Amino acid sequence: MGAIRLSESLELDPQAYELRREGRTVRLERIPMEILLLLLERRPALVTREQIVERIWGKDVFVDTANSINAAVFKIRHALRDDPENPHFIQTVTGKGYRFIASPLDPPAADSRIEPVASPQLGFRRGWIFLVTAIAAAATVGAVLWRSISLAPPRNEGRQMLAVLPFENLTGDPGQDYFSDGFTEEMITRLGALQPRQLGVIARTSIMQYKESPAPMDRLARELGVQYVLEGSVRRDGQRVRVTAQLIHLKDQTHLWARQFDREATDVLLIQSDIARAIADEIELTLGASRASLERSPVFSTRGYEAYDLYLRGRYFWNKRTADGFRRALESFRLAIEANPEDARAYAGLADTYTLMGLYQYAPLAEAIPRAREAALKALEIDENLGAALTSLAQINLNYDLDWKTAGDRFRRAIELEPNYATAHHWYAEYLGSEGRFDEAFAEITLARKLDPRSIIMAVDHAYLLLYARRYDDAIEQFRAALAVEPRFGRAIGGIIGAYVQQGRFTEALAEAQRWQELDDGPWPWSALGAIYARLGEREKAQQALQKMEEACRRLNQDPRGLRWGWLLAMDRKDEAIALMLEVCEENPQAFIGLKIDPGYDPLRDHPRFEELVRCVSARRATP
């Protein structure tokens, strides 16, 4: 069924699962959308509360649904700009239910049921709760990442996968979003510790992709590769907290378990433990193994709930991988630490931000890395078993200390502690790739992407591994898919340029470099342009691009030598290129961490002085 015009400016598209006003999507979560579809389907008949409950939650639900229905209808009216005192679209029949009273300009067929998914028996299983903070919505990828990226979600190979949907804030106060959001994060962490070798829990960054673009559960199962979904809601009134939670098995849309919890707000961790244990009881038989203990101290402190929101805000900006994103991430992590000085995660986030700022040349390594190391060590001081903090420290060991052994040991220990921490698998894959151990690297990046299947940076770094493995066609396909989702992502643009250059496809590389320069007037796009013009024999344009690159470096207080050698190599001035590289290596051996695998170095591998460069990198190790 196509879109239905509800008025001159409003249309509802059941297939796209969207409400649009004048062509622009109007935000509407899943339960309100399901109720609106039901009302429209049965117009002008009255739809009772009992019919709504059966359609959305199923016949055998054991939770209080009244508040959820009231909140959903309020959200529908807000989206439609409907006045409950003088309704144009939805009429309340006191004590009974609701009816859709408007006449759509393009009405649905009289005998057709409006179904956004294939099966009409899904009932409440399609009606899951979906509300989180707007800040935490992962804008780094669009809702079509897995439909765009060429690799399908990896097979589970016997391990069950669970998605924890954001617990909905039913207080009616957006200022309480941090509470429900923090509850969601805590549940992801606790459920990830149940039996991590047999139960994988999808990372929060991937789940957030469905906030603005809700999807039916059958699509969720397909795109995320999950077998189970946990959904719920949180209502906080003064010092009382009511939490509802329900577990769904997606294979047959079975409603396995539903429960309601009422506690004092101070007992929130006890509520989380109760829910985690109840879910573990339901899935234990499926897993075929006993679960790990839940009695150890939780990763997250009960103090300063606002730190949840600040930490998540920091990770959102950190994932952008831009200068402004890193700046805002630092600010958010610092505020999180102020709100909760014992939040080890915030220190790990601070460490990761400083590390990448140094590696991306947004800050001098000599200044950024000591701060990163200090923050990572502080995180471990607070929680010695925090895998995220060990991952932060391992990344410093690898990319700054050039201490491969210690980095490898810490990555493996981090994964042992938190097998469901996607970033640990991601960065360990890069570590393995830097060693040329590509089979192992691809296995780890696959695990990372299974846990966080909508992460744009993991998709792009997967493409880089393909590039380094000389699988250029596969790399280009991956880079193109990522750029279809995020056309402005510089790391992806730089990667596809490199792959095109390796294949001698300089015209395509030039087009990408020109587009990159239009998006970003920084040194990297100008460096790429200069090298491509040189390879095309356009020496004057190459020289002009080099000058622009150096101007951009001066403007940003960056050393241009690390980019100039690539231009010299493209000009076939190999002796000058390697002399400059050796000069840079004496001061910054970290710049050549990819020496063993990067095809960009291939033209120099038979140069008489190349071994000098290899020895420089292996011998020059920063002091921890």
VEXDREN-2710 file (C-alpha; in Angstrom, 1 decimal):
% VEXDREN-2710
k/r/px/py/pz
1/MET/0.0/0.0/0.0
2/GLY/1.3/3.4/-0.9
3/ALA/1.2/6.6/1.2
4/ILE/-2.1/7.8/2.5
5/ARG/-2.8/11.6/2.5
6/LEU/-4.4/12.4/5.9
7/SER/-4.6/16.1/5.0
8/GLU/-3.2/18.6/2.5
9/SER/0.1/18.6/4.4
10/LEU/0.2/15.2/6.2
11/GLU/0.7/11.8/4.7
12/LEU/1.3/8.4/6.3
13/ASP/3.4/5.8/4.5
14/PRO/2.8/2.4/6.1
15/GLN/5.5/0.7/4.0
16/ALA/8.1/3.2/4.9
17/TYR/6.8/3.3/8.4
18/GLU/6.8/7.1/8.3
19/LEU/4.5/10.0/9.0
20/ARG/5.4/13.1/6.9
21/ARG/4.4/16.7/6.9
22/GLU/5.1/18.5/3.6
23/GLY/7.5/15.8/2.7
24/ARG/9.5/16.0/5.9
25/THR/9.5/13.1/8.4
26/VAL/7.6/13.7/11.6
27/ARG/9.2/11.8/14.5
28/LEU/6.8/9.2/15.9
29/GLU/8.0/6.2/17.9
30/ARG/6.8/2.6/17.4
31/ILE/3.9/2.2/19.8
32/PRO/2.3/5.5/18.7
33/MET/2.8/4.5/15.0
34/GLU/1.2/1.1/15.6
35/ILE/-1.8/2.7/17.3
36/LEU/-2.2/5.3/14.6
37/LEU/-2.1/2.5/11.9
38/LEU/-4.7/0.5/13.8
39/LEU/-7.0/3.5/14.2
40/LEU/-6.7/4.4/10.5
41/GLU/-7.3/0.8/9.5
42/ARG/-10.5/0.5/11.4
43/ARG/-11.9/4.0/10.8
44/PRO/-14.5/5.2/11.6
45/ALA/-15.2/2.4/14.0
46/LEU/-14.3/2.7/17.7
47/VAL/-11.1/1.0/18.7
48/THR/-11.3/-0.1/22.3
49/ARG/-8.4/-0.1/24.8
50/GLU/-8.6/-3.9/24.9
51/GLN/-8.2/-4.1/21.1
52/ILE/-5.2/-1.8/21.3
53/VAL/-3.6/-4.0/24.0
54/GLU/-4.2/-7.2/22.0
55/ARG/-2.8/-5.6/18.8
56/ILE/0.2/-4.1/20.5
57/TRP/1.1/-6.3/23.4
58/GLY/-0.8/-9.5/22.8
59/LYS/-3.5/-11.4/24.7
60/ASP/-1.4/-12.6/27.6
61/VAL/0.4/-9.5/28.8
62/PHE/0.8/-9.1/32.5
63/VAL/1.9/-5.4/32.7
64/ASP/0.0/-2.2/33.2
65/THR/-0.6/-0.8/29.7
66/ALA/-2.8/2.2/30.5
67/ASN/0.0/4.7/30.9
68/SER/1.6/3.5/27.7
69/ILE/-1.6/3.9/25.7
70/ASN/-2.2/7.4/27.2
71/ALA/1.3/8.5/26.4
72/ALA/1.2/7.1/22.9
73/VAL/-2.1/8.9/22.0
74/PHE/-0.6/12.1/23.4
75/LYS/2.4/11.7/21.1
76/ILE/0.1/10.9/18.1
77/ARG/-1.9/14.1/18.7
78/HIS/1.3/16.1/19.1
79/ALA/2.6/14.7/15.8
80/LEU/-0.7/15.4/14.0
81/ARG/-1.1/18.8/15.8
82/ASP/-4.5/17.7/16.9
83/ASP/-6.4/19.4/19.7
84/PRO/-7.9/16.9/22.1
85/GLU/-10.6/19.4/23.1
86/ASN/-11.6/20.0/19.5
87/PRO/-10.2/17.0/17.6
88/HIS/-9.8/16.8/13.9
89/PHE/-8.2/13.4/13.7
90/ILE/-8.5/11.4/16.9
91/GLN/-11.6/11.4/19.2
92/THR/-11.5/10.0/22.7
93/VAL/-14.5/8.0/23.8
94/THR/-14.3/8.2/27.5
95/GLY/-13.9/4.9/29.2
96/LYS/-14.0/3.0/25.9
97/GLY/-11.2/3.9/23.5
98/TYR/-10.5/6.0/20.4
99/ARG/-11.6/6.5/16.8
100/PHE/-10.1/8.1/13.8
101/ILE/-12.6/10.7/12.6
102/ALA/-10.9/12.5/9.7
103/SER/-11.5/11.4/6.1
104/PRO/-8.1/10.8/4.4
105/LEU/-7.8/12.5/1.0
106/ASP/-6.3/9.2/-0.2
107/PRO/-8.1/6.6/1.9
108/PRO/-7.0/3.0/2.3
109/ALA/-9.0/0.4/0.5
110/ALA/-12.1/-0.5/2.4
111/ASP/-11.1/-4.2/3.0
112/SER/-7.4/-3.7/3.3
113/ARG/-5.5/-4.0/6.5
114/ILE/-2.6/-1.6/7.0
115/GLU/0.4/-3.8/7.6
116/PRO/3.9/-2.3/7.6
117/VAL/5.3/-5.9/7.9
118/ALA/4.6/-9.1/6.2
119/SER/2.9/-11.1/8.9
120/PRO/-0.5/-10.0/10.2
121/GLN/-0.1/-12.2/13.4
122/LEU/2.8/-10.2/14.9
123/GLY/0.5/-8.5/17.4
124/PHE/2.4/-6.6/20.1
125/ARG/5.6/-8.1/18.9
126/ARG/5.8/-5.3/16.4
127/GLY/4.8/-2.8/19.1
128/TRP/8.0/-2.2/21.0
129/ILE/9.0/0.8/23.0
130/PHE/11.5/3.1/21.4
131/LEU/12.5/6.5/23.1
132/VAL/16.0/7.7/24.0
133/THR/17.8/11.0/24.2
134/ALA/18.1/12.9/20.9
135/ILE/21.8/13.6/21.6
136/ALA/22.6/9.9/21.8
137/ALA/21.0/9.2/18.4
138/ALA/23.9/8.0/16.3
139/ALA/24.0/10.5/13.4
140/THR/27.2/9.0/12.1
141/VAL/25.1/6.5/10.0
142/GLY/21.8/6.4/8.4
143/ALA/19.1/3.9/8.9
144/VAL/20.1/2.0/5.7
145/LEU/23.7/1.1/6.6
146/TRP/23.3/-2.7/6.4
147/ARG/21.1/-2.4/3.4
148/SER/23.9/-0.3/1.8
149/ILE/27.0/-2.1/2.9
150/SER/27.8/-5.1/0.8
151/LEU/28.6/-7.6/3.6
152/ALA/25.5/-9.1/5.2
153/PRO/25.4/-9.3/9.0
154/PRO/27.8/-12.1/10.0
155/ARG/26.4/-15.5/10.8
156/ASN/26.0/-16.1/14.5
157/GLU/27.7/-19.5/14.4
158/GLY/25.8/-20.8/17.3
159/ARG/25.9/-17.7/19.5
160/GLN/22.6/-16.1/20.3
161/MET/22.3/-12.4/19.8
162/LEU/20.1/-10.0/21.9
163/ALA/19.1/-6.4/21.2
164/VAL/18.1/-4.2/24.2
165/LEU/15.8/-1.6/22.8
166/PRO/16.0/1.8/24.6
167/PHE/13.7/1.9/27.6
168/GLU/11.0/4.5/27.0
169/ASN/10.7/7.5/29.3
170/LEU/7.0/7.6/30.3
171/THR/7.3/10.5/32.7
172/GLY/6.3/13.0/30.1
173/ASP/9.4/15.0/31.1
174/PRO/12.2/15.0/28.5
175/GLY/14.5/16.1/31.3
176/GLN/14.2/12.5/32.7
177/ASP/15.5/10.9/29.5
178/TYR/18.9/10.5/31.1
179/PHE/17.3/8.1/33.6
180/SER/15.7/5.8/31.1
181/ASP/18.7/6.1/28.9
182/GLY/21.1/5.2/31.7
183/PHE/18.9/2.2/32.5
184/THR/19.1/1.0/29.0
185/GLU/22.9/1.3/29.0
186/GLU/23.1/-0.6/32.3
187/MET/20.9/-3.4/31.0
188/ILE/23.1/-3.8/27.9
189/THR/26.2/-4.1/30.2
190/ARG/24.6/-6.5/32.6
191/LEU/23.0/-8.8/30.0
192/GLY/26.3/-8.8/28.1
193/ALA/27.9/-10.4/31.2
194/LEU/25.4/-13.2/31.4
195/GLN/27.2/-15.7/29.2
196/PRO/29.3/-13.6/26.7
197/ARG/30.7/-16.6/24.9
198/GLN/27.2/-17.7/23.9
199/LEU/25.1/-14.6/24.1
200/GLY/26.1/-11.4/22.2
201/VAL/24.4/-8.1/23.0
202/ILE/24.2/-5.5/20.3
203/ALA/26.0/-2.3/21.0
204/ARG/24.0/0.8/21.9
205/THR/25.3/2.8/18.9
206/SER/23.7/0.4/16.5
207/ILE/20.4/0.2/18.3
208/MET/20.1/4.0/18.2
209/GLN/19.8/3.9/14.5
210/TYR/16.2/2.9/14.8
211/LYS/15.2/5.8/17.1
212/GLU/14.3/8.1/14.3
213/SER/13.5/5.4/11.8
214/PRO/11.6/2.6/13.6
215/ALA/11.6/-0.8/11.9
216/PRO/9.4/-3.8/12.2
217/MET/10.9/-6.6/14.2
218/ASP/11.3/-8.9/11.3
219/ARG/13.6/-6.3/9.7
220/LEU/15.4/-5.8/13.0
221/ALA/16.2/-9.6/13.0
222/ARG/17.4/-9.4/9.5
223/GLU/19.5/-6.2/9.8
224/LEU/21.1/-6.9/13.2
225/GLY/21.1/-10.7/13.1
226/VAL/19.4/-11.0/16.5
227/GLN/17.2/-13.7/17.9
228/TYR/16.0/-11.9/21.0
229/VAL/14.7/-8.4/21.8
230/LEU/14.2/-6.9/25.2
231/GLU/12.0/-3.8/25.3
232/GLY/10.7/-1.8/28.2
233/SER/9.8/1.5/29.8
234/VAL/10.6/3.5/32.9
235/ARG/8.3/5.8/34.8
236/ARG/9.8/7.8/37.7
237/ASP/7.5/9.7/40.0
238/GLY/9.3/11.4/42.8
239/GLN/11.3/8.7/44.6
240/ARG/9.4/5.8/43.0
241/VAL/10.4/4.0/39.9
242/ARG/8.2/1.7/37.8
243/VAL/9.9/-0.5/35.2
244/THR/8.2/-2.7/32.7
245/ALA/10.2/-5.2/30.6
246/GLN/9.4/-7.9/28.1
247/LEU/11.4/-10.4/26.2
248/ILE/10.6/-11.5/22.6
249/HIS/11.9/-14.4/20.6
250/LEU/12.0/-13.1/17.0
251/LYS/12.0/-16.4/15.2
252/ASP/8.3/-17.0/15.8
253/GLN/7.5/-13.7/17.4
254/THR/6.9/-15.4/20.8
255/HIS/6.2/-13.2/23.8
256/LEU/8.4/-15.1/26.3
257/TRP/8.3/-13.0/29.3
258/ALA/6.8/-9.8/30.7
259/ARG/7.0/-8.2/34.2
260/GLN/6.5/-5.0/36.1
261/PHE/8.8/-3.8/38.8
262/ASP/8.0/-1.1/41.4
263/ARG/10.9/0.2/43.5
264/GLU/12.3/3.1/45.4
265/ALA/14.5/5.2/43.0
266/THR/17.5/4.3/45.3
267/ASP/17.0/0.7/44.4
268/VAL/17.5/1.0/40.6
269/LEU/20.5/-1.4/40.5
270/LEU/18.4/-4.0/42.4
271/ILE/15.7/-3.6/39.7
272/GLN/18.3/-4.1/37.0
273/SER/19.6/-7.2/38.7
274/ASP/16.0/-8.6/39.0
275/ILE/15.3/-8.1/35.3
276/ALA/18.7/-9.5/34.3
277/ARG/18.2/-12.6/36.4
278/ALA/14.6/-13.1/35.0
279/ILE/15.8/-12.8/31.4
280/ALA/18.7/-15.2/32.1
281/ASP/16.2/-17.8/33.4
282/GLU/14.2/-17.5/30.2
283/ILE/17.2/-17.8/27.8
284/GLU/19.3/-20.3/29.8
285/LEU/17.7/-23.4/28.2
286/THR/18.2/-21.9/24.8
287/LEU/21.8/-21.2/25.5
288/GLY/22.4/-24.7/26.9
289/ALA/24.9/-23.4/29.6
290/SER/24.8/-21.8/33.0
291/ARG/25.2/-18.1/33.1
292/ALA/28.0/-16.1/34.6
293/SER/27.5/-14.6/38.1
294/LEU/25.8/-11.2/38.3
295/GLU/27.0/-10.5/41.8
296/ARG/30.1/-8.6/41.0
297/SER/30.1/-4.8/41.3
298/PRO/28.4/-3.1/38.3
299/VAL/30.4/-1.1/35.9
300/PHE/28.2/1.9/36.4
301/SER/27.8/3.9/39.6
302/THR/24.4/4.8/41.0
303/ARG/25.6/8.3/41.8
304/GLY/25.0/11.2/39.4
305/TYR/22.6/9.7/36.8
306/GLU/23.2/12.8/34.6
307/ALA/26.7/11.3/33.9
308/TYR/24.9/8.7/31.8
309/ASP/23.7/11.3/29.3
310/LEU/27.0/13.2/29.3
311/TYR/29.0/10.0/28.7
312/LEU/26.7/9.0/25.8
313/ARG/26.9/12.5/24.4
314/GLY/30.7/12.2/24.4
315/ARG/30.7/8.9/22.6
316/TYR/28.3/10.3/20.0
317/PHE/30.7/13.2/19.2
318/TRP/33.8/10.9/19.5
319/ASN/32.4/8.7/16.8
320/LYS/32.2/11.6/14.3
321/ARG/36.0/11.5/14.1
322/THR/36.3/15.2/13.3
323/ALA/38.1/18.0/15.1
324/ASP/34.9/19.6/16.3
325/GLY/33.5/16.2/17.3
326/PHE/36.6/15.5/19.4
327/ARG/36.4/18.9/21.1
328/ARG/32.8/18.4/22.1
329/ALA/33.6/14.8/23.2
330/LEU/36.2/16.1/25.5
331/GLU/33.8/18.6/27.0
332/SER/31.1/15.9/27.5
333/PHE/33.5/13.4/29.1
334/ARG/34.9/16.1/31.5
335/LEU/31.4/17.1/32.5
336/ALA/30.5/13.4/33.1
337/ILE/33.5/13.1/35.4
338/GLU/32.4/16.2/37.3
339/ALA/28.9/14.7/37.7
340/ASN/30.3/11.3/38.8
341/PRO/34.0/11.3/39.6
342/GLU/33.9/7.5/40.0
343/ASP/32.6/6.8/36.4
344/ALA/35.5/4.8/34.9
345/ARG/33.8/4.8/31.5
346/ALA/34.0/8.6/31.2
347/TYR/37.8/8.4/31.9
348/ALA/38.1/5.7/29.2
349/GLY/36.2/7.9/26.8
350/LEU/38.5/10.8/27.7
351/ALA/41.5/8.6/27.0
352/ASP/40.1/7.4/23.6
353/THR/39.5/11.0/22.6
354/TYR/42.9/12.3/23.4
355/THR/44.5/9.2/21.7
356/LEU/42.6/9.8/18.4
357/MET/43.2/13.5/18.5
358/GLY/46.9/12.8/18.5
359/LEU/46.7/10.1/15.9
360/TYR/44.5/12.2/13.6
361/GLN/46.9/15.2/14.0
362/TYR/44.3/17.4/15.7
363/ALA/46.7/17.7/18.7
364/PRO/50.5/17.2/19.1
365/LEU/51.1/13.5/20.1
366/ALA/53.5/14.6/22.8
367/GLU/50.7/16.5/24.5
368/ALA/47.7/14.3/23.7
369/ILE/49.1/10.9/24.6
370/PRO/50.2/11.6/28.2
371/ARG/46.8/12.9/28.9
372/ALA/45.2/9.8/27.3
373/ARG/47.4/7.5/29.3
374/GLU/46.6/9.3/32.5
375/ALA/42.9/9.0/31.9
376/ALA/43.1/5.3/31.0
377/LEU/45.1/4.5/34.1
378/LYS/42.6/6.5/36.2
379/ALA/39.8/4.4/34.7
380/LEU/41.6/1.2/35.6
381/GLU/42.3/2.5/39.1
382/ILE/38.5/2.9/39.5
383/ASP/37.7/-0.4/37.9
384/GLU/40.5/-2.8/37.1
385/ASN/38.2/-5.1/35.2
386/LEU/36.8/-2.5/32.8
387/GLY/37.6/-3.8/29.4
388/ALA/37.0/-0.4/27.8
389/ALA/39.9/1.1/29.8
390/LEU/42.2/-1.8/29.0
391/THR/41.3/-1.2/25.3
392/SER/42.1/2.5/25.7
393/LEU/45.5/1.7/27.1
394/ALA/46.2/-1.0/24.5
395/GLN/45.5/1.5/21.7
396/ILE/48.1/3.8/23.3
397/ASN/50.6/0.9/23.5
398/LEU/50.1/0.1/19.9
399/ASN/49.9/3.5/18.2
400/TYR/52.3/5.6/20.4
401/ASP/54.5/3.2/22.3
402/LEU/54.9/0.9/19.3
403/ASP/54.8/-1.9/21.9
404/TRP/53.0/-4.6/20.0
405/LYS/53.4/-7.3/22.6
406/THR/51.9/-5.2/25.5
407/ALA/49.2/-4.0/23.2
408/GLY/48.3/-7.5/22.1
409/ASP/48.2/-8.8/25.6
410/ARG/45.9/-5.9/26.8
411/PHE/43.6/-6.2/23.8
412/ARG/43.2/-9.9/24.5
413/ARG/42.6/-9.3/28.2
414/ALA/40.0/-6.6/27.5
415/ILE/38.1/-9.1/25.2
416/GLU/38.4/-11.7/27.9
417/LEU/36.8/-9.3/30.4
418/GLU/34.2/-7.9/28.0
419/PRO/33.7/-10.2/25.0
420/ASN/30.7/-8.0/23.9
421/TYR/32.7/-4.7/23.8
422/ALA/32.7/-4.0/20.1
423/THR/35.5/-1.4/20.1
424/ALA/37.9/-3.9/21.7
425/HIS/37.4/-6.3/18.7
426/HIS/37.6/-3.4/16.3
427/TRP/40.9/-2.1/17.6
428/TYR/42.3/-5.6/18.0
429/ALA/41.5/-6.2/14.4
430/GLU/43.6/-3.1/13.5
431/TYR/46.4/-4.5/15.7
432/LEU/46.3/-7.8/13.9
433/GLY/46.1/-6.1/10.5
434/SER/49.2/-4.0/11.3
435/GLU/51.0/-7.3/11.9
436/GLY/49.8/-8.6/8.5
437/ARG/47.7/-11.3/10.2
438/PHE/44.7/-10.6/7.9
439/ASP/42.7/-13.8/8.5
440/GLU/42.6/-13.1/12.2
441/ALA/42.0/-9.4/11.6
442/PHE/39.0/-10.1/9.4
443/ALA/37.6/-12.5/12.1
444/GLU/37.9/-9.8/14.7
445/ILE/36.4/-7.0/12.6
446/THR/33.5/-9.3/11.8
447/LEU/32.9/-9.9/15.5
448/ALA/33.0/-6.1/16.1
449/ARG/30.5/-5.5/13.3
450/LYS/28.2/-8.2/14.5
451/LEU/28.1/-6.5/17.9
452/ASP/27.8/-3.0/16.4
453/PRO/26.5/-3.6/12.9
454/ARG/25.6/0.0/12.2
455/SER/28.9/1.6/13.2
456/ILE/30.2/3.6/10.2
457/ILE/33.7/3.8/11.6
458/MET/33.9/0.0/11.9
459/ALA/32.5/-0.4/8.4
460/VAL/35.2/2.0/7.0
461/ASP/38.0/0.4/9.0
462/HIS/36.9/-3.0/7.6
463/ALA/37.3/-1.5/4.2
464/TYR/40.9/-0.3/5.1
465/LEU/41.8/-3.9/6.1
466/LEU/40.6/-5.0/2.7
467/LEU/42.7/-2.3/1.1
468/TYR/45.8/-3.3/3.1
469/ALA/45.2/-6.9/2.2
470/ARG/45.3/-5.8/-1.5
471/ARG/41.7/-6.8/-2.1
472/TYR/41.0/-3.5/-3.9
473/ASP/37.7/-4.3/-5.5
474/ASP/36.2/-5.4/-2.2
475/ALA/37.7/-2.4/-0.5
476/ILE/36.2/0.0/-3.0
477/GLU/32.8/-1.7/-2.7
478/GLN/32.9/-1.2/1.1
479/PHE/34.1/2.4/0.9
480/ARG/31.3/3.2/-1.6
481/ALA/28.7/1.7/0.7
482/ALA/29.9/3.7/3.6
483/LEU/30.0/6.9/1.5
484/ALA/26.4/6.2/0.4
485/VAL/25.4/6.5/4.0
486/GLU/27.8/9.3/5.0
487/PRO/29.1/11.1/1.9
488/ARG/31.1/13.6/4.0
489/PHE/33.1/11.1/6.0
490/GLY/36.7/12.1/5.2
491/ARG/38.3/8.9/6.3
492/ALA/36.2/6.9/3.8
493/ILE/36.9/9.4/1.0
494/GLY/40.6/9.1/1.7
495/GLY/40.4/5.3/1.7
496/ILE/38.6/5.0/-1.6
497/ILE/41.1/7.5/-3.2
498/GLY/43.9/5.2/-2.0
499/ALA/42.2/2.1/-3.5
500/TYR/41.6/3.9/-6.8
501/VAL/45.2/5.0/-7.0
502/GLN/46.4/1.4/-6.4
503/GLN/44.3/0.3/-9.3
504/GLY/45.6/3.1/-11.5
505/ARG/42.1/4.6/-11.7
506/PHE/43.4/8.2/-11.4
507/THR/40.4/9.9/-13.0
508/GLU/38.0/8.4/-10.4
509/ALA/40.5/9.2/-7.6
510/LEU/40.7/12.8/-8.8
511/ALA/36.9/13.2/-8.8
512/GLU/36.8/12.0/-5.2
513/ALA/39.7/14.2/-4.1
514/GLN/38.1/17.3/-5.7
515/ARG/34.8/16.5/-3.9
516/TRP/36.7/16.0/-0.7
517/GLN/38.5/19.4/-1.0
518/GLU/35.1/21.1/-1.6
519/LEU/33.9/19.6/1.7
520/ASP/37.1/20.2/3.6
521/ASP/39.8/22.8/2.9
522/GLY/42.3/21.0/5.2
523/PRO/45.7/19.6/4.4
524/TRP/44.6/16.0/3.6
525/PRO/42.4/16.7/0.6
526/TRP/45.0/19.0/-0.8
527/SER/47.7/16.4/-0.3
528/ALA/45.6/13.8/-2.2
529/LEU/44.9/16.3/-5.0
530/GLY/48.7/17.1/-5.3
531/ALA/49.6/13.4/-5.5
532/ILE/47.0/12.6/-8.1
533/TYR/47.8/15.5/-10.3
534/ALA/51.5/14.4/-10.1
535/ARG/50.6/10.9/-11.2
536/LEU/48.5/12.4/-14.1
537/GLY/51.5/14.4/-15.2
538/GLU/49.9/17.8/-14.4
539/ARG/53.0/19.1/-12.5
540/GLU/51.8/22.7/-12.2
541/LYS/48.5/21.7/-10.6
542/ALA/50.4/19.3/-8.4
543/GLN/52.7/22.1/-7.2
544/GLN/49.7/24.4/-6.5
545/ALA/48.0/21.7/-4.5
546/LEU/51.2/21.2/-2.5
547/GLN/51.3/24.9/-1.7
548/LYS/47.7/24.8/-0.6
549/MET/48.4/21.8/1.6
550/GLU/51.3/23.6/3.3
551/GLU/49.1/26.7/3.9
552/ALA/46.4/24.5/5.5
553/CYS/49.1/22.9/7.7
554/ARG/50.3/26.3/8.9
555/ARG/46.8/27.4/9.5
556/LEU/46.2/24.3/11.7
557/ASN/49.7/24.3/13.2
558/GLN/50.5/20.9/11.7
559/ASP/53.8/19.6/10.4
560/PRO/53.5/19.3/6.6
561/ARG/56.4/16.9/6.2
562/GLY/54.3/13.9/7.0
563/LEU/52.2/14.7/3.9
564/ARG/54.9/16.1/1.6
565/TRP/56.7/12.8/1.2
566/GLY/53.6/11.3/-0.6
567/TRP/53.7/14.1/-3.1
568/LEU/57.4/13.5/-3.7
569/LEU/56.8/9.9/-4.2
570/ALA/54.0/10.6/-6.7
571/MET/56.5/12.9/-8.5
572/ASP/58.8/9.8/-8.7
573/ARG/61.4/11.6/-6.5
574/LYS/62.0/8.5/-4.4
575/ASP/65.3/9.5/-2.9
576/GLU/63.9/12.8/-1.6
577/ALA/60.8/11.1/-0.4
578/ILE/62.6/8.4/1.7
579/ALA/65.1/11.0/3.0
580/LEU/62.2/13.1/4.3
581/MET/60.5/10.0/5.7
582/LEU/63.6/9.1/7.7
583/GLU/63.8/12.7/9.0
584/VAL/60.2/12.5/10.2
585/CYS/60.7/9.0/11.7
586/GLU/63.5/10.2/13.9
587/GLU/61.0/12.5/15.6
588/ASN/57.7/10.7/15.1
589/PRO/58.1/6.9/14.3
590/GLN/54.3/6.5/15.0
591/ALA/53.6/8.1/11.7
592/PHE/54.8/4.9/10.0
593/ILE/52.9/2.2/12.0
594/GLY/51.4/0.9/8.8
595/LEU/54.8/0.5/7.1
596/LYS/54.5/-3.3/7.0
597/ILE/51.1/-3.5/5.3
598/ASP/50.1/-0.2/3.6
599/PRO/50.4/-0.5/-0.2
600/GLY/51.2/3.2/-0.4
601/TYR/54.8/2.2/0.6
602/ASP/55.1/-0.5/-2.1
603/PRO/57.0/1.7/-4.6
604/LEU/59.8/2.1/-1.9
605/ARG/60.2/-1.4/-0.7
606/ASP/63.0/-2.2/-3.1
607/HIS/64.8/1.2/-2.4
608/PRO/68.3/0.8/-0.8
609/ARG/67.3/2.9/2.2
610/PHE/63.9/1.3/2.9
611/GLU/65.5/-1.0/5.5
612/GLU/66.7/2.1/7.3
613/LEU/63.1/3.2/7.7
614/VAL/62.1/-0.3/8.9
615/ARG/64.8/-0.2/11.5
616/CYS/63.8/3.3/12.6
617/VAL/60.3/2.3/13.3
618/SER/61.2/-0.9/15.1
619/ALA/64.0/0.7/17.2
620/ARG/62.3/4.0/18.0
621/ARG/59.9/3.2/20.8
622/ALA/58.3/5.9/22.9
623/THR/58.9/5.7/26.7
624/PRO/55.6/4.9/28.4
END
